[in-house]
Amino acid sequence: MVDVTSKTQLDAYEALRVPELWRYENGKLQINILQDGKYIESEISSTFFNLPIVEVIPQFVEQSRTLGRSSTLRAFRQWVRKQNTPT
C-alpha cells in the first residue's frame, strides 16, 4: 500500500495488517514492512526486492515536477521493464 493522501498513523495500518507500506515525505521514500504485528523500516521492498525503490522513486517524483506526470510514468514503466529484462 502507498499512502500518498494522508498522514495516517502507522498503528492504523498495523491494525489492518497491511503487509507493506510506502510513505513519501520531504523528498524521501520510507518503506515499512509488517513483522510480528509492528512495522519496521526497510531499505528494500518485500514485493520488489530486486529493485532499488528507495533510491529511484524520489528521482522519478522530482522528474515529474519538470517533465510532467505522463512522461514520467512512461519513463518509470520503461525503467521497470528494463530492470526485469534478462541481460
VEXTI-216416 format. One record per residue: residue in three letters; y negated, x, z of N, C-alpha, C in turn. Coordinates in steps of 0.2 Angstrom, whole numbers. Atoms other than C-alpha are relative to their C-alpha. Layout:
<recs>
> ALA, Y, X, Z, Y, X, Z, Y, X, Z
...
</recs>
This chain:
<recs>
> MET, 6, 4, 0, 0, 0, 0, -6, 4, 0
> VAL, 7, -3, 0, -18, 6, -4, -5, -5, 3
> ASP, 5, 5, -3, -31, -1, 7, -7, 3, -3
> VAL, 6, -2, 3, -47, 0, -3, -6, -4, 2
> THR, 5, 5, -1, -57, -15, 3, -2, -1, 7
> SER, 2, 1, -7, -57, -14, 22, 1, 6, 4
> LYS, -1, -5, -5, -57, -4, 37, 5, -2, 5
> THR, -6, 3, -4, -41, -12, 44, 3, 6, 4
> GLN, -3, -5, -5, -34, -3, 59, 7, 1, -2
> LEU, -7, -1, 1, -18, 6, 57, 5, -4, 3
> ASP, -5, 4, -4, -9, -4, 70, 1, -7, -3
> ALA, -1, 7, 4, -11, -20, 59, 5, 2, -5
> TYR, -5, -2, 5, -1, -11, 46, 7, 2, 3
> GLU, -6, -2, -3, 11, -4, 58, 4, -7, 2
> ALA, -3, 6, -2, 14, -22, 64, 4, -4, -6
> LEU, -3, 2, 6, 18, -27, 46, 5, 4, -3
> ARG, -5, -5, 2, 29, -12, 44, -1, 2, -7
> VAL, 2, -3, 7, 20, -6, 28, 3, 7, 1
> PRO, -3, -7, -1, 30, 10, 25, -4, 6, -2
> GLU, 5, -6, 2, 16, 20, 17, -7, -3, -2
> LEU, 6, 2, 1, -2, 18, 17, -5, 5, -2
> TRP, 5, -5, 3, -16, 27, 7, -7, -3, 2
> ARG, 7, 1, -2, -34, 27, 13, -4, 5, -3
> TYR, 5, -4, 3, -48, 34, 3, -7, -1, 3
> GLU, 7, 0, -4, -64, 38, 13, -3, 7, -1
> ASN, 4, -7, 0, -78, 51, 11, 3, 5, -5
> GLY, -3, -5, 5, -70, 59, -4, 7, 3, 1
> LYS, -7, -3, -2, -53, 62, 4, 5, -6, 0
> LEU, -5, 5, 0, -37, 53, 2, 5, 2, 6
> GLN, -5, -1, -6, -26, 51, 18, 6, -4, -2
> ILE, -6, 4, 1, -8, 46, 16, 3, 0, 7
> ASN, -4, 1, -7, 1, 39, 32, 6, -3, -2
> ILE, -7, 2, 1, 19, 37, 32, 3, -3, 7
> LEU, -3, 3, -6, 28, 25, 45, 6, 3, 2
> GLN, -6, -3, -3, 40, 34, 56, 1, -3, 7
> ASP, -1, 3, -7, 48, 26, 71, -5, -5, 2
> GLY, 5, 5, -2, 35, 12, 71, -7, 2, 0
> LYS, 7, -2, 0, 20, 23, 70, -2, 4, -6
> TYR, 2, -4, 6, 10, 31, 56, -1, 8, 2
> ILE, 2, -7, 0, 9, 50, 54, -3, 2, -7
> GLU, 3, -2, 6, -2, 58, 42, 4, 5, -4
> SER, -5, -5, 4, 7, 67, 27, -4, 2, -6
> GLU, 3, -3, 6, 1, 78, 13, 3, -2, -6
> ILE, -4, 3, 6, 14, 70, 1, 2, -7, 1
> SER, -3, 7, 0, 19, 53, -3, 7, -1, 0
> SER, -7, 1, 1, 36, 47, 0, 2, -3, -6
> THR, -1, 3, 7, 35, 37, -16, -1, 5, -6
> PHE, 1, -5, 6, 28, 50, -27, 0, 7, 3
> PHE, -1, -6, -3, 34, 65, -18, -1, 6, -5
> ASN, 0, -5, 5, 34, 76, -34, -7, 1, -3
> LEU, 7, 0, 2, 15, 73, -37, -5, 2, 5
> PRO, 5, -2, -5, 0, 81, -28, -5, -5, 0
> ILE, 5, 6, 0, -8, 64, -25, -6, 2, 4
> VAL, 6, -1, -5, -19, 70, -10, -5, 4, -4
> GLU, 5, -4, 4, -27, 83, -22, -3, -3, -6
> VAL, 2, 3, 6, -28, 73, -38, -4, -6, 0
> ILE, 4, 6, 0, -34, 56, -33, -7, 1, 1
> PRO, 8, -1, -1, -51, 62, -26, -3, 2, -7
> GLN, 2, -3, 6, -53, 71, -43, -1, -6, -5
> PHE, 1, 6, 5, -50, 55, -53, -5, -5, 2
> VAL, 5, 4, -2, -61, 45, -42, -7, 2, -1
> GLU, 6, -3, 2, -75, 57, -45, -1, -1, -7
> GLN, 1, 0, 7, -72, 57, -63, -2, -7, -2
> SER, 2, 7, 2, -73, 38, -64, -7, -2, 1
> ARG, 8, 1, -1, -91, 39, -57, -4, 2, -6
> THR, 4, -2, 6, -96, 48, -73, 3, -2, -6
> LEU, -3, 2, 6, -84, 43, -86, 2, -8, -1
> GLY, -1, 7, 0, -81, 25, -81, 8, -1, 2
> ARG, -6, 2, -3, -66, 16, -74, 6, 0, -6
> SER, -5, 0, 6, -56, 13, -91, 2, 6, -2
> SER, -2, -7, 3, -57, 31, -97, 4, 3, 5
> THR, -3, -3, -5, -52, 37, -80, 7, -2, 1
> LEU, -7, 3, 0, -37, 25, -79, 4, 3, -5
> ARG, -4, -3, 6, -31, 31, -96, 1, 7, 1
> ALA, -1, -7, -1, -33, 49, -91, 5, 1, 6
> PHE, -5, 0, -5, -24, 46, -75, 7, -2, -2
> ARG, -7, 2, 3, -9, 37, -84, 2, 6, -4
> GLN, -3, -6, 4, -8, 52, -96, 2, 6, 5
> TRP, -2, -5, -4, -8, 64, -82, 7, -1, 4
> VAL, -6, 1, -3, 6, 55, -73, 6, 0, -5
> ARG, -5, -1, 5, 16, 54, -89, 2, 7, -1
> LYS, -1, -7, 2, 14, 72, -92, 4, 4, 6
> GLN, -4, -3, -6, 20, 76, -74, 7, -2, 0
> ASN, -6, 2, 0, 35, 66, -76, 4, 1, -7
> THR, -4, -2, 6, 40, 73, -93, 3, 7, 1
> PRO, -3, -7, 0, 53, 87, -93, -3, 5, -5
> THR, 3, -5, 5, 47, 103, -100, 6, 5, -3
</recs>
